Amino acid sequence: MRAYLAEKVEPMEIEEKPPEGVPPDETHMEKLTEKPKRRTRRMLIFIAVSLLNVGLLALLASQLLVPAQNQSGSTADTSPLIGHPAPDFTLAVLSAHPAPVLHLASFRGKPVVVNFWASWCDPCKHEAHLLEATWQRVQSQGVVFIGVDYEDTRSEGLNFLHTYGITYANVVDSNGATAINYGVTGVPESYFIDCRGVVVHKVIGELSEQTLEGDLRMLSRSASC
């Protein structure tokens, strides 16, 4: 009987006693304040990590945006075309009337500036007056300017020439094959070709007066033909 009663006796819960010398109320208050402290510490860590992530994202964004902003008028001496013959092309002249095609090779012996542009391109609009004014000034020196209308409609291209008073030769790259051969990644892009037909410089983005004048001087110093 005693064994049976022993089995039925449930273990009694042992009440946790506060440390000696510490009143029960103080122990209870310590337990209550521990959780808010932990919660506050976690919140501070979360805020610090979040601020760090925001800072890293801002730095990454600034690094991605800076090259795009500096692309205008940037040089590209690393182009694989530099020092090699310019890819030849035979393209239809941009005109409202039937016109003969233009062969780049027919200008061998003269320095040539090839400018890829499009009517929908804002930087192309900005540099249009500079190109026309420079062409008017240097054409007597035998320098040839050729504009290549890229990914555009004939009507919009003609309207662009009329709006900005462009008088130098312009052709239409209707299927984009010429742009691909030159490695064009966007418009405007300009290629400076010496009298031997070799590409000596490439400019990505809008031309500035300083850049254009510097490249024309480079062409004039290239080997005579």
C-alpha positions in Angstrom: 0.0 0.0 0.0 2.8 2.3 0.9 4.4 1.7 -2.5 1.2 2.4 -4.3 0.8 5.7 -2.4 4.3 6.6 -3.3 3.6 6.1 -7.0 0.5 8.3 -6.8 2.3 11.2 -5.1 3.0 13.8 -7.8 6.3 15.7 -7.5 5.8 19.1 -6.0 7.0 22.1 -7.8 9.9 23.7 -6.1 9.4 27.4 -5.8 12.4 29.3 -7.0 13.7 31.3 -4.1 15.3 34.7 -4.6 19.0 34.9 -3.7 19.7 35.6 -0.1 19.7 39.2 0.8 17.5 40.2 -2.2 13.9 40.9 -1.6 11.4 39.0 -3.7 10.0 42.1 -5.3 13.4 43.2 -6.6 14.0 39.8 -8.2 10.7 40.0 -10.0 11.4 43.6 -11.2 14.8 42.5 -12.6 13.1 39.8 -14.7 10.6 42.3 -16.0 13.3 44.8 -17.0 15.5 42.1 -18.7 13.1 41.6 -21.7 12.8 45.4 -22.6 16.5 45.7 -22.4 17.0 42.8 -24.8 14.3 44.2 -27.1 16.0 47.6 -27.1 19.4 46.1 -27.9 18.0 44.1 -30.8 16.3 47.2 -32.1 19.5 49.2 -32.0 21.4 46.5 -33.8 18.7 46.3 -36.5 18.8 50.1 -37.0 22.6 50.1 -37.3 22.6 47.3 -39.9 19.8 49.0 -41.9 21.7 52.3 -41.9 24.8 50.4 -43.1 22.9 48.8 -45.9 21.4 52.1 -47.0 24.9 53.6 -47.1 26.3 50.8 -49.2 23.4 51.0 -51.6 23.9 54.8 -51.9 27.6 54.3 -52.6 26.8 51.7 -55.3 24.3 53.9 -56.9 26.7 56.8 -57.1 29.4 54.6 -58.7 26.9 53.4 -61.3 25.6 56.9 -62.1 29.0 58.7 -62.3 30.2 56.9 -65.4 27.0 57.5 -67.2 27.1 61.2 -66.5 30.8 61.5 -67.6 30.1 59.6 -70.8 29.5 62.7 -72.7 32.5 63.6 -74.8 34.6 60.8 -73.3 37.4 59.4 -75.4 37.8 55.8 -76.3 41.4 55.1 -77.2 40.9 51.5 -76.2 38.5 50.9 -79.2 39.8 47.9 -81.2 39.4 50.1 -84.3 42.2 52.5 -83.2 45.2 52.1 -85.5 43.3 50.0 -88.0 41.6 50.7 -91.3 38.1 52.2 -90.8 35.4 49.7 -91.9 34.3 50.7 -95.4 30.6 51.4 -96.1 28.4 52.2 -99.1 25.2 53.9 -98.0 22.4 55.9 -99.5 22.6 59.6 -99.1 19.9 61.0 -96.8 17.9 63.1 -99.2 14.3 63.9 -100.1 15.1 63.1 -103.7 16.8 60.1 -105.3 20.5 60.4 -104.7 23.6 58.4 -105.4 25.2 56.2 -102.7 28.2 57.4 -100.8 31.4 55.2 -100.6 33.7 55.9 -97.7 36.7 54.5 -99.7 36.2 57.3 -102.2 37.6 59.8 -99.7 40.9 58.0 -99.2 43.6 60.6 -99.1 41.5 63.0 -97.1 40.9 63.2 -93.3 37.4 62.1 -92.5 35.1 62.7 -89.5 32.3 60.1 -89.3 29.5 61.0 -86.8 26.8 58.6 -85.9 23.6 60.4 -84.9 19.8 60.1 -84.7 17.0 62.7 -84.7 15.6 61.4 -81.4 19.0 61.9 -79.7 19.2 65.0 -77.5 23.1 65.1 -77.4 23.0 64.9 -81.2 20.9 68.0 -81.2 23.3 69.8 -78.9 26.4 69.1 -81.0 24.7 69.7 -84.4 25.5 73.4 -84.6 29.1 72.8 -83.6 29.6 70.2 -86.3 28.0 72.3 -89.0 30.0 75.5 -88.0 33.3 73.5 -87.8 32.6 71.9 -91.2 32.0 75.3 -92.8 35.4 76.4 -91.4 37.5 73.4 -92.3 36.1 72.1 -95.5 38.5 74.3 -97.5 41.3 72.3 -95.9 40.1 69.1 -97.4 38.5 67.7 -94.2 35.4 65.6 -94.9 32.5 65.3 -92.6 30.0 62.4 -92.9 26.9 62.0 -90.8 25.4 58.5 -90.4 21.7 58.5 -89.4 21.2 55.5 -87.2 18.0 53.8 -86.2 15.8 56.5 -87.6 13.1 57.2 -90.2 14.0 59.1 -93.4 11.4 61.8 -92.7 12.7 62.4 -89.2 16.3 62.4 -90.3 15.5 64.9 -93.1 13.7 67.1 -90.6 16.7 67.1 -88.3 19.0 68.2 -91.2 16.6 71.0 -92.0 16.1 72.1 -88.4 19.9 72.4 -87.7 20.9 73.5 -91.2 23.3 70.6 -91.8 24.9 70.8 -95.2 27.7 68.2 -95.1 27.0 64.7 -96.5 24.7 62.4 -94.5 23.8 58.8 -95.2 21.3 56.3 -93.8 22.3 53.2 -91.9 18.9 51.6 -92.4 19.8 48.1 -91.0 22.4 49.2 -88.5 25.1 47.0 -90.1 27.5 49.9 -90.4 27.1 50.9 -86.7 27.7 47.3 -85.7 30.9 47.2 -87.8 32.1 50.3 -86.0 31.2 49.0 -82.6 28.7 51.8 -81.9 27.0 51.4 -78.5 24.9 54.5 -78.7 24.6 57.9 -80.3 26.3 60.2 -80.8 29.7 58.6 -81.5 32.4 60.1 -83.7 35.3 58.5 -85.5 38.3 60.4 -86.7 40.0 58.8 -89.7 43.3 60.0 -91.2 44.1 60.3 -94.9 45.3 56.7 -95.0 41.9 55.5 -94.0 43.0 54.6 -90.4 41.0 55.3 -87.3 43.1 57.5 -85.0 40.5 58.4 -82.4 36.9 57.7 -81.2 34.7 59.9 -79.1 31.7 58.6 -77.3 28.9 61.0 -76.5 28.4 64.7 -77.3 31.4 66.5 -78.9 32.7 69.6 -77.2 34.4 72.3 -79.1 37.7 71.6 -77.3 37.5 67.8 -78.1 36.6 68.4 -81.8 39.4 70.9 -82.3 41.9 68.7 -80.6 41.0 65.7 -82.8 41.1 67.8 -86.0 44.6 68.9 -85.1 45.5 65.3 -84.5 44.3 64.5 -88.1 46.3 67.3 -89.5 49.5 66.0 -87.8 48.9 62.4 -89.1 51.1 61.1 -91.9 50.6 62.9 -95.2 49.3 61.0 -98.1 
